[in-house]
Amino acid sequence: MTFGVLGWCAEILWTGIGSLAAGDPALTAKTYLWMFPIYGLAGMVSPVFLLFRQYCPRWQRIGVYIFTIFTVEFLMGFLLQQLTGTCPWDYGDRLFSVMGLIRLDYAPLWALLGLFFEEVSVFLAKEGERI
C-alpha cells in the first residue's frame, strides 16, 4: 500500500509540474486508479531492493530499476490496452516512445524512482513495518 500511495503522489507531482511548464498556473495534475496497484507492485519486490542494496553497487541497481520499471510499464500498458481497449498513459508517437507504452527518455526519472523506493524499503525495514 505504501508504494501505491507514494507512486500516486510522485505521479501527481510530476503531472502538476508538467502542467505548470505548459502554462497552467493551476498546476492541474492527474493520475489513474490503475496506477495504485501498479506502483504497489514495488512493495512485493521490496525485499529485493534490500538485497540489491547489500550486494550491488549503485550503478548496477540503477540499471536494474530502469529495466524493471520499463518492463512492468510496458507489460501493464499492453495488458490494459488488451483488456480495456486503451492504455491510460498512452505516449502516442512521442519521440523515444515504444508503441506508445513507454518513453525511453523517462529513464532518469525511473532511476530516481527506483532509488527512492529503495530508500523507502530501507526505512520501512528499520521501522519493522510490514512492507
Phi, psi and omega in degrees: 000321181303314184288329175297314180294316180296321177296316176302312181299316179298318180293321178294316177299315182298312182287329176294317177294322177297322179291324176296316179298332179273004176098013180262100182291347178283351181057043180303130183228159178207160171212185183232143177304327179302333186289334181301305179291332179292311176295327179298338177302333179299329177296329179289330181258009180307320176300331178291322175305315182293320179293313178301318182299326182285326190244348184240141174293160185305317183298325177289318179299318179301315179299317179295318181296315179299310181300315182294315181295317176301316181297313180295316180300316180295311183296316179292321177297317178296316180298314178297322178298319180290321184281322187248348182090357180208156173254123185303329183254040183307115179272001176054227183255030178299154177302136180072012176278141175247107180055023180074003187259331176222158175237116183296334179289353175275001182309314179299324178294319180291328175298313179296318179296318177300316179293323177296312178297327176298314179296321177297318178300317178297314180301312182296323179295319178293325180280351180073019181277151174286128184270000000 
